Structure formats: structure tokens, C-alpha cells
């Protein structure tokens, strides 16, 4: 993974970044990545891509699903083991 190093950050910017990271229970590096993704609109692209994939799955013509076991029953059986 590439490394990004930023020097001479104004104190007020660093303090705000540090405060946000602490509020979100993230490291400063993690918070920086989240903020950069938002600023570059990369978070929206992931969300749109995810919605498109889910829509494609819904549109699949899968037959024979009525024979599948109920997921709730499978979870219950697993928990009772």
C-alpha cells in the first residue's frame, strides 16, 4: 500500500483531525483516509457500485429457491449446537 506523508500541517487542522479521530474511535491515519475518500467522492462510488451489484442479484432468474432451507432455521440450529 502506498505511503503518504504530509508535513507542516497547521495546528488547528491537526487538532480538528485528532478530535474527529477520537470521536470516531479511529487512529489519525484512519480518519485521514475516511476524510480523503469523502472529499474525493470515493465513498459514494462504492455505495453506488454496491447498489448496482445488489440490483443485478435481484434481477437474476434463479429457480428452485423454494427448496432452500429457511435461513432463520439454519441459524437457530447452529446456535443450538
PyMOL CGO cylinders between C-alpha atoms (Angstrom):
from pymol import cmd
from pymol.cgo import CYLINDER

trace = [
    CYLINDER, 0.00, 0.00, 0.00, 1.39, 3.44, -0.85, 0.3, 1, 1, 1, 1, 1, 1,
    CYLINDER, 1.39, 3.44, -0.85, 2.59, 5.70, 1.91, 0.3, 1, 1, 1, 1, 1, 1,
    CYLINDER, 2.59, 5.70, 1.91, 1.54, 9.35, 2.13, 0.3, 1, 1, 1, 1, 1, 1,
    CYLINDER, 1.54, 9.35, 2.13, 3.40, 11.74, 4.38, 0.3, 1, 1, 1, 1, 1, 1,
    CYLINDER, 3.40, 11.74, 4.38, 2.19, 15.29, 4.95, 0.3, 1, 1, 1, 1, 1, 1,
    CYLINDER, 2.19, 15.29, 4.95, 4.41, 17.88, 6.59, 0.3, 1, 1, 1, 1, 1, 1,
    CYLINDER, 4.41, 17.88, 6.59, 3.74, 21.29, 8.12, 0.3, 1, 1, 1, 1, 1, 1,
    CYLINDER, 3.74, 21.29, 8.12, 0.07, 20.73, 8.91, 0.3, 1, 1, 1, 1, 1, 1,
    CYLINDER, 0.07, 20.73, 8.91, -1.40, 23.77, 10.65, 0.3, 1, 1, 1, 1, 1, 1,
    CYLINDER, -1.40, 23.77, 10.65, -2.02, 23.11, 14.32, 0.3, 1, 1, 1, 1, 1, 1,
    CYLINDER, -2.02, 23.11, 14.32, -5.76, 23.84, 14.09, 0.3, 1, 1, 1, 1, 1, 1,
    CYLINDER, -5.76, 23.84, 14.09, -6.16, 21.31, 11.27, 0.3, 1, 1, 1, 1, 1, 1,
    CYLINDER, -6.16, 21.31, 11.27, -4.24, 18.68, 13.22, 0.3, 1, 1, 1, 1, 1, 1,
    CYLINDER, -4.24, 18.68, 13.22, -6.28, 19.36, 16.35, 0.3, 1, 1, 1, 1, 1, 1,
    CYLINDER, -6.28, 19.36, 16.35, -9.55, 19.04, 14.44, 0.3, 1, 1, 1, 1, 1, 1,
    CYLINDER, -9.55, 19.04, 14.44, -8.38, 15.84, 12.77, 0.3, 1, 1, 1, 1, 1, 1,
    CYLINDER, -8.38, 15.84, 12.77, -7.29, 14.42, 16.11, 0.3, 1, 1, 1, 1, 1, 1,
    CYLINDER, -7.29, 14.42, 16.11, -10.61, 15.33, 17.73, 0.3, 1, 1, 1, 1, 1, 1,
    CYLINDER, -10.61, 15.33, 17.73, -12.61, 13.73, 14.88, 0.3, 1, 1, 1, 1, 1, 1,
    CYLINDER, -12.61, 13.73, 14.88, -10.49, 10.58, 15.03, 0.3, 1, 1, 1, 1, 1, 1,
    CYLINDER, -10.49, 10.58, 15.03, -11.06, 10.28, 18.75, 0.3, 1, 1, 1, 1, 1, 1,
    CYLINDER, -11.06, 10.28, 18.75, -14.83, 10.80, 18.37, 0.3, 1, 1, 1, 1, 1, 1,
    CYLINDER, -14.83, 10.80, 18.37, -14.99, 8.09, 15.70, 0.3, 1, 1, 1, 1, 1, 1,
    CYLINDER, -14.99, 8.09, 15.70, -12.68, 5.71, 17.60, 0.3, 1, 1, 1, 1, 1, 1,
    CYLINDER, -12.68, 5.71, 17.60, -10.16, 5.77, 14.77, 0.3, 1, 1, 1, 1, 1, 1,
    CYLINDER, -10.16, 5.77, 14.77, -6.49, 6.49, 14.50, 0.3, 1, 1, 1, 1, 1, 1,
    CYLINDER, -6.49, 6.49, 14.50, -5.50, 9.78, 12.92, 0.3, 1, 1, 1, 1, 1, 1,
    CYLINDER, -5.50, 9.78, 12.92, -4.33, 7.87, 9.83, 0.3, 1, 1, 1, 1, 1, 1,
    CYLINDER, -4.33, 7.87, 9.83, -7.66, 6.03, 9.53, 0.3, 1, 1, 1, 1, 1, 1,
    CYLINDER, -7.66, 6.03, 9.53, -9.63, 9.24, 9.98, 0.3, 1, 1, 1, 1, 1, 1,
    CYLINDER, -9.63, 9.24, 9.98, -7.50, 10.94, 7.32, 0.3, 1, 1, 1, 1, 1, 1,
    CYLINDER, -7.50, 10.94, 7.32, -8.28, 8.16, 4.84, 0.3, 1, 1, 1, 1, 1, 1,
    CYLINDER, -8.28, 8.16, 4.84, -12.01, 8.40, 5.57, 0.3, 1, 1, 1, 1, 1, 1,
    CYLINDER, -12.01, 8.40, 5.57, -11.98, 12.17, 5.08, 0.3, 1, 1, 1, 1, 1, 1,
    CYLINDER, -11.98, 12.17, 5.08, -9.95, 11.93, 1.87, 0.3, 1, 1, 1, 1, 1, 1,
    CYLINDER, -9.95, 11.93, 1.87, -12.36, 9.33, 0.48, 0.3, 1, 1, 1, 1, 1, 1,
    CYLINDER, -12.36, 9.33, 0.48, -15.29, 11.62, 1.24, 0.3, 1, 1, 1, 1, 1, 1,
    CYLINDER, -15.29, 11.62, 1.24, -13.54, 14.64, -0.27, 0.3, 1, 1, 1, 1, 1, 1,
    CYLINDER, -13.54, 14.64, -0.27, -12.73, 12.69, -3.43, 0.3, 1, 1, 1, 1, 1, 1,
    CYLINDER, -12.73, 12.69, -3.43, -16.25, 11.21, -3.55, 0.3, 1, 1, 1, 1, 1, 1,
    CYLINDER, -16.25, 11.21, -3.55, -14.83, 7.69, -3.44, 0.3, 1, 1, 1, 1, 1, 1,
    CYLINDER, -14.83, 7.69, -3.44, -17.26, 6.69, -0.70, 0.3, 1, 1, 1, 1, 1, 1,
    CYLINDER, -17.26, 6.69, -0.70, -20.21, 7.47, -2.99, 0.3, 1, 1, 1, 1, 1, 1,
    CYLINDER, -20.21, 7.47, -2.99, -18.72, 5.42, -5.81, 0.3, 1, 1, 1, 1, 1, 1,
    CYLINDER, -18.72, 5.42, -5.81, -18.51, 2.37, -3.53, 0.3, 1, 1, 1, 1, 1, 1,
    CYLINDER, -18.51, 2.37, -3.53, -22.08, 2.89, -2.40, 0.3, 1, 1, 1, 1, 1, 1,
    CYLINDER, -22.08, 2.89, -2.40, -23.36, 3.21, -5.96, 0.3, 1, 1, 1, 1, 1, 1,
    CYLINDER, -23.36, 3.21, -5.96, -21.37, 0.16, -7.07, 0.3, 1, 1, 1, 1, 1, 1,
    CYLINDER, -21.37, 0.16, -7.07, -22.77, -1.85, -4.13, 0.3, 1, 1, 1, 1, 1, 1,
    CYLINDER, -22.77, -1.85, -4.13, -26.35, -0.83, -5.02, 0.3, 1, 1, 1, 1, 1, 1,
    CYLINDER, -26.35, -0.83, -5.02, -25.80, -1.83, -8.64, 0.3, 1, 1, 1, 1, 1, 1,
    CYLINDER, -25.80, -1.83, -8.64, -24.48, -5.25, -7.65, 0.3, 1, 1, 1, 1, 1, 1,
    CYLINDER, -24.48, -5.25, -7.65, -27.44, -5.84, -5.34, 0.3, 1, 1, 1, 1, 1, 1,
    CYLINDER, -27.44, -5.84, -5.34, -29.81, -4.82, -8.13, 0.3, 1, 1, 1, 1, 1, 1,
    CYLINDER, -29.81, -4.82, -8.13, -28.12, -7.28, -10.50, 0.3, 1, 1, 1, 1, 1, 1,
    CYLINDER, -28.12, -7.28, -10.50, -28.53, -10.05, -7.93, 0.3, 1, 1, 1, 1, 1, 1,
    CYLINDER, -28.53, -10.05, -7.93, -32.23, -9.22, -7.56, 0.3, 1, 1, 1, 1, 1, 1,
    CYLINDER, -32.23, -9.22, -7.56, -32.67, -9.44, -11.32, 0.3, 1, 1, 1, 1, 1, 1,
    CYLINDER, -32.67, -9.44, -11.32, -31.13, -12.92, -11.60, 0.3, 1, 1, 1, 1, 1, 1,
    CYLINDER, -31.13, -12.92, -11.60, -33.63, -15.56, -12.59, 0.3, 1, 1, 1, 1, 1, 1,
    CYLINDER, -33.63, -15.56, -12.59, -32.78, -18.27, -10.07, 0.3, 1, 1, 1, 1, 1, 1,
    CYLINDER, -32.78, -18.27, -10.07, -35.17, -21.19, -9.96, 0.3, 1, 1, 1, 1, 1, 1,
    CYLINDER, -35.17, -21.19, -9.96, -35.62, -23.83, -7.30, 0.3, 1, 1, 1, 1, 1, 1,
    CYLINDER, -35.62, -23.83, -7.30, -35.16, -21.49, -4.35, 0.3, 1, 1, 1, 1, 1, 1,
    CYLINDER, -35.16, -21.49, -4.35, -38.35, -22.73, -2.73, 0.3, 1, 1, 1, 1, 1, 1,
    CYLINDER, -38.35, -22.73, -2.73, -36.43, -25.86, -1.73, 0.3, 1, 1, 1, 1, 1, 1,
    CYLINDER, -36.43, -25.86, -1.73, -33.82, -23.87, 0.19, 0.3, 1, 1, 1, 1, 1, 1,
    CYLINDER, -33.82, -23.87, 0.19, -33.99, -24.13, 3.98, 0.3, 1, 1, 1, 1, 1, 1,
    CYLINDER, -33.99, -24.13, 3.98, -35.14, -21.11, 5.94, 0.3, 1, 1, 1, 1, 1, 1,
    CYLINDER, -35.14, -21.11, 5.94, -32.06, -19.06, 7.00, 0.3, 1, 1, 1, 1, 1, 1,
    CYLINDER, -32.06, -19.06, 7.00, -33.57, -18.44, 10.44, 0.3, 1, 1, 1, 1, 1, 1,
    CYLINDER, -33.57, -18.44, 10.44, -33.87, -22.20, 11.00, 0.3, 1, 1, 1, 1, 1, 1,
    CYLINDER, -33.87, -22.20, 11.00, -30.25, -22.72, 9.98, 0.3, 1, 1, 1, 1, 1, 1,
    CYLINDER, -30.25, -22.72, 9.98, -29.07, -20.02, 12.37, 0.3, 1, 1, 1, 1, 1, 1,
    CYLINDER, -29.07, -20.02, 12.37, -31.18, -21.48, 15.19, 0.3, 1, 1, 1, 1, 1, 1,
    CYLINDER, -31.18, -21.48, 15.19, -29.77, -24.96, 14.58, 0.3, 1, 1, 1, 1, 1, 1,
    CYLINDER, -29.77, -24.96, 14.58, -26.23, -23.61, 14.56, 0.3, 1, 1, 1, 1, 1, 1,
    CYLINDER, -26.23, -23.61, 14.56, -26.75, -21.77, 17.84, 0.3, 1, 1, 1, 1, 1, 1,
    CYLINDER, -26.75, -21.77, 17.84, -28.17, -24.89, 19.49, 0.3, 1, 1, 1, 1, 1, 1,
    CYLINDER, -28.17, -24.89, 19.49, -25.05, -26.93, 18.71, 0.3, 1, 1, 1, 1, 1, 1,
]
cmd.load_cgo(trace, "trace")
